[in-house]
């Protein structure tokens, strides 16, 4: 990204294409909830209270040390690994469900077809959201079915509702989409892992992108949960570090259906740009902003709502809007997306509209299978003890890019270092990926987005 000229001097911290563990832990918001942020509009000075305690969003890593020993032996009895999913079939992230569910099914088929000594028994379940609470019945059902690993949830707020239940059962919880920094410091006995990077990174890329586009003031509409508040804080910090000012911020709760007051409050401050840190509620919020003549090319979306809206919104509604999401360079994922679509539609399902968190879901499944194979066990604690090593985060592994190739290394007595569809993952002891990329996407007149650049 390049720095656009503006009337005020500013510093610009460029977005990062790939980062190590230290770079993922970025500074949080500079102000606490209730701190006054002075803004000037002509001769009028207003004080804005930011509604989030950003100091509370700073994670203190809870790291585990793992000792991984290769227990796989050629010709050993086949391991049967029951993996459950708690992915959104209903609720405010239901649009993310199809690519995630498709990717878990696709991975399970490939792992089983490889015939490398492990068979996946996949039990699909609905996470829902914190309003409909589908997880309250679904997670116990999945665990009762014998799952020793659970892939999900997509929503950080939902994962926090059942993480203790999964840990108490001694199972691994592995999310392909949780980005809240809360999980970095969560005391999880080493059982929580994720392929999506913490929003310390996405917030930095988003805040810097908004500034680089020449915006000096920013309004925010924020979902009041661990995902929304965390991402809001890191976006605010990056935007302010680049010289901008957050002049308005309004929050709403899961289950809310009317956002007129939030829209009015944010527009009253006349911001140059608005960051929409929401889930599917954005489909209601955006028409209100457009109806108030707020320009679409000054709207910024995030992974929780970046969707190919198509004819769900009037043509041209989203023209020029941008959004960020954890994403590998499209050249890395193009073949995977083509293969996933062919598999999914070939199984009689509707065509996938987009692929958000599909690659991360696929990699989660492969990593779980490789860890179980290396451990010679499907018990949750045994699988968890090997996840860091098969990702390349420990040990001195041999690079491999498919389950079959990595399994051959493990069966041969070696150490496999899986680089997935999303690229290198390389877990740290807190279960976080230490290498990740954030993509910046732009909408066209047809209300669908295309890749623009790596942030």
C-alpha positions as CSV (number, residue, x, y, z in Angstrom):
1,X,0.0,0.0,0.0
2,X,1.1,3.6,-0.7
3,X,0.6,6.7,1.4
4,X,-1.8,9.1,-0.2
5,X,-1.2,12.9,0.5
6,X,-3.4,14.6,3.0
7,X,-3.6,18.0,4.7
8,X,-2.2,16.6,8.0
9,X,1.1,14.9,8.5
10,X,0.7,11.2,9.3
11,X,2.7,8.1,9.8
12,X,1.8,5.1,7.7
13,X,2.6,1.6,8.8
14,X,2.5,-0.6,5.7
15,X,0.4,-3.8,5.6
16,X,2.3,-7.0,5.9
17,X,2.1,-9.8,3.4
18,X,3.4,-12.5,5.8
19,X,4.3,-12.1,9.4
20,X,6.0,-14.0,12.2
21,X,4.7,-14.5,15.7
22,X,6.1,-11.3,17.1
23,X,4.6,-9.2,14.3
24,X,1.2,-10.7,14.9
25,X,1.0,-9.1,18.4
26,X,0.5,-5.5,17.6
27,X,-0.4,-2.6,19.8
28,X,-4.0,-2.3,20.9
29,X,-6.2,0.8,21.1
30,X,-4.6,3.8,22.7
31,X,-7.7,4.9,24.6
32,X,-10.1,3.1,27.0
33,X,-13.8,3.2,27.0
34,X,-14.9,6.6,28.3
35,X,-11.7,8.3,27.2
36,X,-12.5,11.6,25.4
37,X,-11.2,11.8,21.8
38,X,-11.3,15.4,20.7
39,X,-12.3,16.0,17.1
40,X,-12.6,19.3,15.2
41,X,-15.2,20.0,12.6
42,X,-14.9,23.6,11.4
43,X,-15.2,25.7,14.6
44,X,-17.0,22.9,16.6
45,X,-15.1,20.6,18.8
46,X,-16.8,17.4,20.0
47,X,-15.7,14.7,22.5
48,X,-16.4,11.1,21.4
49,X,-16.5,8.3,23.9
50,X,-15.2,5.1,22.3
51,X,-17.5,2.3,23.6
52,X,-14.9,-0.4,24.0
53,X,-12.2,-0.9,26.7
54,X,-9.4,-1.5,24.3
55,X,-6.8,-2.3,27.0
56,X,-9.0,-5.3,27.9
57,X,-8.5,-6.7,24.4
58,X,-4.8,-7.2,24.8
59,X,-4.0,-10.9,25.0
60,X,-1.4,-12.4,27.3
61,X,-0.3,-15.6,25.5
62,X,-1.1,-18.9,27.3
63,X,1.4,-21.2,25.7
64,X,1.9,-24.9,26.2
65,X,5.0,-27.0,25.6
66,X,4.4,-30.2,23.6
67,X,6.6,-33.3,23.2
68,X,5.7,-35.0,20.0
69,X,7.0,-38.5,19.2
70,X,6.2,-40.2,15.9
71,X,4.2,-43.3,16.9
72,X,3.0,-44.1,13.4
73,X,4.1,-47.5,12.1
74,X,3.6,-49.0,8.6
75,X,0.9,-51.6,8.6
76,X,-0.5,-50.5,12.0
77,X,-4.2,-51.0,12.7
78,X,-6.3,-48.3,11.0
79,X,-7.1,-45.3,13.3
80,X,-10.8,-44.3,13.4
81,X,-11.0,-40.6,14.1
82,X,-14.4,-39.0,14.8
83,X,-14.3,-35.3,14.1
84,X,-17.4,-33.1,14.7
85,X,-18.1,-29.7,13.3
86,X,-19.9,-26.8,14.9
87,X,-20.2,-24.6,11.8
88,X,-22.9,-22.0,11.1
89,X,-25.8,-23.6,9.3
90,X,-28.1,-21.0,10.9
91,X,-27.6,-17.6,12.5
92,X,-25.9,-14.4,11.5
93,X,-22.9,-16.2,10.0
94,X,-24.9,-18.8,8.1
95,X,-23.5,-17.4,4.8
96,X,-20.0,-18.7,5.9
97,X,-21.4,-22.2,6.5
98,X,-21.4,-23.7,2.9
99,X,-17.7,-23.2,2.1
100,X,-16.6,-24.3,5.5
101,X,-18.8,-27.4,5.6
102,X,-17.9,-28.2,2.0
103,X,-14.2,-28.0,2.8
104,X,-14.5,-30.3,5.8
105,X,-16.3,-32.9,3.7
106,X,-13.8,-32.6,0.9
107,X,-10.9,-33.0,3.2
108,X,-12.4,-36.0,4.9
109,X,-13.0,-37.7,1.6
110,X,-9.4,-37.1,0.4
111,X,-8.0,-38.4,3.7
112,X,-10.1,-41.5,3.7
113,X,-9.4,-42.2,0.0
114,X,-5.6,-41.9,0.6
115,X,-5.7,-45.1,2.6
116,X,-2.8,-44.1,4.9
117,X,-4.0,-45.7,8.1
118,X,-6.6,-43.2,9.3
119,X,-10.3,-43.0,8.6
120,X,-12.3,-39.8,9.4
121,X,-15.8,-40.2,10.7
122,X,-17.2,-36.7,10.2
123,X,-20.2,-35.6,12.3
124,X,-21.6,-32.3,11.0
125,X,-23.3,-29.9,13.5
126,X,-24.8,-26.4,13.5
127,X,-23.1,-23.8,15.7
128,X,-25.9,-21.2,15.2
129,X,-25.2,-17.9,16.9
130,X,-25.5,-16.5,20.4
131,X,-29.2,-15.5,19.7
132,X,-30.6,-18.9,18.5
133,X,-28.0,-20.9,20.6
134,X,-28.0,-24.0,18.4
135,X,-24.7,-25.0,20.0
136,X,-26.4,-25.7,23.2
137,X,-27.8,-29.0,21.8
138,X,-25.4,-29.5,18.9
139,X,-22.1,-29.6,20.8
140,X,-23.3,-32.2,23.3
141,X,-24.7,-34.3,20.5
142,X,-21.3,-34.1,18.7
143,X,-19.3,-35.1,21.8
144,X,-21.8,-37.9,22.6
145,X,-21.1,-39.2,19.1
146,X,-17.5,-39.8,20.2
147,X,-15.9,-36.8,18.6
148,X,-12.4,-36.1,20.0
149,X,-12.0,-33.0,17.9
150,X,-14.5,-30.3,17.0
151,X,-14.0,-28.0,14.0
152,X,-15.7,-24.7,14.8
153,X,-17.2,-22.4,15.5
154,X,-16.8,-19.7,12.9
155,X,-17.9,-16.9,15.3
156,X,-15.5,-16.2,18.1
157,X,-18.4,-15.3,20.4
158,X,-20.0,-18.6,19.8
159,X,-16.8,-20.6,20.3
160,X,-16.4,-18.9,23.7
161,X,-19.9,-20.3,24.6
162,X,-18.8,-23.9,24.4
163,X,-15.0,-24.0,24.6
164,X,-15.0,-25.0,28.2
165,X,-17.4,-27.9,27.5
166,X,-15.1,-29.2,24.7
167,X,-12.0,-28.8,26.9
168,X,-13.7,-30.6,29.8
169,X,-14.4,-33.5,27.4
170,X,-10.7,-33.7,26.6
171,X,-11.4,-32.9,22.9
172,X,-9.5,-30.6,20.6
173,X,-11.4,-27.5,19.5
174,X,-10.1,-26.3,16.1
175,X,-11.6,-23.2,14.6
176,X,-11.0,-22.2,10.9
177,X,-12.4,-18.7,11.5
178,X,-12.0,-17.4,15.1
179,X,-10.0,-14.2,15.0
180,X,-10.6,-12.8,18.5
181,X,-7.4,-12.1,20.4
182,X,-9.1,-13.6,23.5
183,X,-8.1,-17.1,22.4
184,X,-4.4,-16.3,22.5
185,X,-4.5,-16.0,26.3
186,X,-7.3,-18.6,27.0
187,X,-6.3,-21.3,29.4
188,X,-7.3,-24.2,27.2
189,X,-4.9,-27.0,28.4
190,X,-3.4,-26.8,24.9
191,X,-6.6,-28.0,23.3
192,X,-7.7,-24.9,21.3
193,X,-6.2,-24.2,17.9
194,X,-7.1,-22.1,14.9
195,X,-6.0,-21.6,11.3
196,X,-7.2,-18.0,11.1
197,X,-4.9,-15.3,12.5
198,X,-5.8,-13.0,15.4
199,X,-7.4,-9.7,14.5
200,X,-4.3,-8.0,15.8
201,X,-3.2,-8.4,12.1
202,X,-6.5,-7.7,10.3
203,X,-7.2,-4.6,12.3
204,X,-3.7,-3.3,11.4
205,X,-4.3,-3.9,7.7
206,X,-7.8,-2.4,7.7
207,X,-6.9,0.7,9.7
208,X,-3.9,1.4,7.5
209,X,-5.9,0.8,4.3
210,X,-8.6,3.3,5.3
211,X,-5.9,5.8,6.0
212,X,-4.0,5.1,2.8
213,X,-7.1,5.8,0.9
214,X,-6.9,9.4,2.1
215,X,-9.6,9.3,4.8
216,X,-8.8,11.4,7.9
217,X,-11.9,10.7,10.0
218,X,-13.6,7.3,10.6
219,X,-16.9,6.2,11.9
220,X,-17.5,2.6,13.1
221,X,-20.5,0.3,13.6
222,X,-19.5,-2.6,15.8
223,X,-21.0,-5.9,16.8
224,X,-20.8,-6.1,20.6
225,X,-19.0,-9.4,21.1
226,X,-15.4,-10.6,21.4
227,X,-14.9,-10.5,17.7
228,X,-16.4,-7.1,17.0
229,X,-14.8,-5.3,19.9
230,X,-11.4,-6.8,19.4
231,X,-11.2,-6.0,15.7
232,X,-12.6,-2.5,16.4
233,X,-9.8,-1.8,18.8
234,X,-7.0,-2.9,16.5
235,X,-8.5,-1.0,13.6
236,X,-8.8,2.1,15.6
237,X,-5.2,1.8,16.9
238,X,-3.8,1.4,13.3
239,X,-5.9,4.3,11.9
240,X,-4.9,6.6,14.7
241,X,-1.3,5.6,14.4
242,X,-1.5,6.6,10.8
243,X,-2.8,10.1,11.8
244,X,-6.5,9.6,11.5
245,X,-9.3,10.2,14.1
246,X,-12.2,7.9,15.0
247,X,-15.0,10.4,15.4
248,X,-18.0,8.1,16.0
249,X,-18.6,4.6,17.1
250,X,-21.9,2.8,17.7
251,X,-22.5,-0.7,18.9
252,X,-25.3,-3.3,18.6
253,X,-26.0,-6.8,20.0
254,X,-26.5,-10.1,18.3
255,X,-30.2,-10.5,17.6
256,X,-30.9,-6.8,16.9
257,X,-32.8,-6.1,13.7
258,X,-33.1,-2.4,13.7
259,X,-29.9,-0.3,13.2
260,X,-31.3,3.1,12.5
261,X,-30.1,4.7,15.7
262,X,-26.5,3.4,15.1
263,X,-26.5,4.7,11.5
264,X,-27.8,8.1,12.6
265,X,-25.3,8.4,15.4
266,X,-22.3,7.6,13.1
267,X,-23.5,9.7,10.2
268,X,-24.0,12.7,12.6
269,X,-20.3,13.0,13.0
270,X,-19.8,13.3,9.2
271,X,-16.9,10.8,8.9
272,X,-14.9,10.4,5.8
273,X,-15.2,6.6,5.9
274,X,-17.2,4.0,7.9
275,X,-15.9,0.6,9.0
276,X,-18.7,-2.0,9.4
277,X,-17.4,-4.5,11.9
278,X,-20.5,-6.7,11.8
279,X,-21.8,-10.1,10.7
280,X,-24.8,-10.6,8.3
281,X,-26.6,-7.6,9.8
282,X,-24.6,-5.6,7.3
283,X,-27.3,-6.4,4.7
284,X,-29.7,-4.2,6.7
285,X,-27.1,-1.5,7.6
286,X,-25.7,-0.9,4.1
287,X,-29.1,0.1,2.5
288,X,-29.6,2.6,5.3
289,X,-26.2,4.2,4.7
290,X,-26.8,4.3,1.0
291,X,-30.3,5.8,1.5
292,X,-28.6,8.6,3.5
293,X,-26.3,9.3,0.5
294,X,-23.2,7.9,2.2
295,X,-20.9,6.9,-0.7
296,X,-20.4,3.2,-1.1
297,X,-16.7,3.6,-1.9
298,X,-16.2,4.9,1.6
299,X,-17.5,1.8,3.3
300,X,-15.1,-0.8,4.6
301,X,-16.2,-4.4,5.4
302,X,-14.4,-7.2,7.3
303,X,-14.2,-11.0,7.2
304,X,-17.4,-11.3,9.3
305,X,-19.5,-9.7,6.5
306,X,-17.5,-9.9,3.3
307,X,-19.9,-11.6,1.0
308,X,-20.9,-11.7,-2.7
309,X,-24.2,-10.0,-2.2
310,X,-25.2,-10.1,-5.9
311,X,-28.8,-9.4,-6.4
312,X,-29.6,-9.4,-2.7
313,X,-28.9,-5.7,-2.9
314,X,-29.8,-3.3,-5.8
315,X,-27.2,-3.2,-8.6
316,X,-24.4,-0.7,-7.8
317,X,-25.1,-0.6,-4.1
318,X,-21.6,-1.8,-3.2
319,X,-19.6,-0.3,-6.0
320,X,-16.1,0.7,-4.8
321,X,-16.6,-0.7,-1.2
322,X,-13.6,-2.6,0.2
323,X,-13.2,-5.4,2.7
324,X,-10.5,-7.3,4.4
325,X,-10.3,-11.0,5.3
326,X,-7.5,-13.5,6.1
327,X,-6.7,-14.9,2.7
328,X,-3.8,-16.4,0.8
329,X,-2.8,-15.1,-2.6
330,X,-5.5,-16.3,-5.0
331,X,-2.8,-18.0,-7.1
332,X,-2.3,-20.4,-4.2
333,X,-6.0,-21.2,-3.8
334,X,-7.3,-21.1,-7.3
335,X,-7.0,-24.8,-8.0
336,X,-8.4,-25.7,-4.6
337,X,-11.5,-23.6,-5.1
338,X,-12.1,-25.1,-8.5
339,X,-11.7,-28.6,-7.0
340,X,-13.9,-27.8,-4.0
341,X,-16.7,-26.4,-6.3
342,X,-16.6,-29.5,-8.5
343,X,-16.7,-31.8,-5.5
344,X,-19.5,-30.0,-3.8
345,X,-21.8,-29.6,-6.8
346,X,-21.0,-33.1,-7.9
347,X,-22.4,-34.3,-4.6
348,X,-25.7,-32.6,-5.4
349,X,-25.3,-29.4,-3.4
350,X,-25.9,-25.8,-4.6
351,X,-23.0,-24.0,-6.1
352,X,-20.8,-22.2,-3.6
353,X,-21.2,-18.4,-3.8
354,X,-17.8,-17.7,-2.2
355,X,-15.0,-19.5,-0.4
356,X,-14.4,-17.5,2.7
357,X,-12.7,-19.7,5.3
358,X,-13.0,-22.8,3.1
359,X,-9.2,-23.2,2.7
360,X,-8.8,-22.7,6.5
361,X,-11.4,-25.4,7.2
362,X,-9.7,-27.8,4.8
363,X,-6.3,-27.2,6.4
364,X,-7.8,-27.7,9.9
365,X,-9.0,-31.2,8.9
366,X,-5.7,-32.2,7.3
367,X,-3.7,-31.0,10.3
368,X,-5.9,-32.9,12.7
369,X,-5.5,-36.1,10.7
370,X,-1.7,-35.7,10.4
371,X,-1.4,-35.1,14.2
372,X,-3.5,-38.2,15.0
373,X,-1.4,-40.3,12.5
374,X,1.8,-39.1,14.0
375,X,0.6,-39.6,17.6
376,X,-0.8,-43.1,16.7
377,X,-3.9,-42.0,18.7
378,X,-7.1,-40.0,18.2
379,X,-7.4,-39.0,21.9
380,X,-7.8,-35.2,22.1
381,X,-4.7,-34.6,24.2
382,X,-2.5,-36.8,22.0
383,X,-3.7,-35.1,18.8
384,X,-3.1,-31.7,20.4
385,X,0.5,-32.7,21.4
386,X,1.3,-33.2,17.8
387,X,-0.4,-30.3,16.0
388,X,2.4,-27.8,16.5
389,X,5.0,-30.2,15.0
390,X,3.0,-31.2,11.9
391,X,2.5,-27.5,11.2
392,X,6.2,-26.8,11.3
393,X,6.0,-24.9,14.5
394,X,8.4,-27.3,16.2
395,X,10.8,-30.0,15.2
396,X,12.7,-30.1,12.0
397,X,10.2,-31.4,9.5
398,X,10.2,-32.0,5.8
399,X,8.0,-29.7,3.8
400,X,4.9,-31.3,2.2
401,X,1.7,-29.8,0.7
402,X,-0.9,-32.6,0.8
403,X,-2.2,-35.0,3.3
404,X,-1.0,-38.0,1.3
405,X,2.6,-36.7,0.9
406,X,2.8,-35.7,4.6
407,X,1.4,-39.0,5.7
408,X,4.0,-40.9,3.7
409,X,6.7,-38.9,5.6
410,X,5.2,-39.8,8.9
411,X,4.7,-43.4,8.1
412,X,8.3,-43.6,7.0
413,X,9.4,-42.4,10.4
414,X,10.1,-38.8,9.5
415,X,8.6,-35.5,10.6
416,X,6.2,-33.8,8.3
417,X,5.8,-30.0,8.0
418,X,2.5,-29.3,6.3
419,X,2.1,-26.2,4.2
420,X,-1.6,-26.0,3.4
421,X,-3.9,-24.4,0.9
422,X,-3.6,-21.2,2.9
423,X,0.3,-21.4,2.8
424,X,2.5,-22.0,5.9
425,X,0.7,-22.2,9.1
426,X,3.4,-22.8,11.7
427,X,1.6,-22.9,15.1
428,X,3.0,-21.3,18.2
429,X,2.5,-22.8,21.7
430,X,-0.8,-20.9,22.1
431,X,-2.3,-22.6,19.1
432,X,-2.1,-19.5,16.9
433,X,-0.7,-19.5,13.3
434,X,2.5,-17.4,13.2
435,X,2.4,-16.8,9.4
436,X,-0.7,-15.3,7.8
437,X,-1.8,-12.9,5.1
438,X,-4.7,-10.5,4.9
439,X,-6.4,-9.9,1.6
440,X,-8.0,-6.6,0.5
441,X,-11.0,-7.0,-1.8
442,X,-13.0,-4.5,-3.8
443,X,-16.7,-4.6,-4.9
444,X,-17.9,-4.0,-8.4
445,X,-21.3,-2.8,-9.7
446,X,-22.7,-6.4,-9.5
447,X,-22.2,-6.3,-5.7
448,X,-19.6,-9.1,-5.8
449,X,-16.0,-8.6,-4.7
450,X,-12.7,-9.5,-6.3
451,X,-9.2,-9.7,-4.9
452,X,-7.3,-6.4,-5.1
453,X,-4.1,-6.9,-3.2
454,X,-2.5,-8.5,-0.1
455,X,-2.6,-6.0,2.7
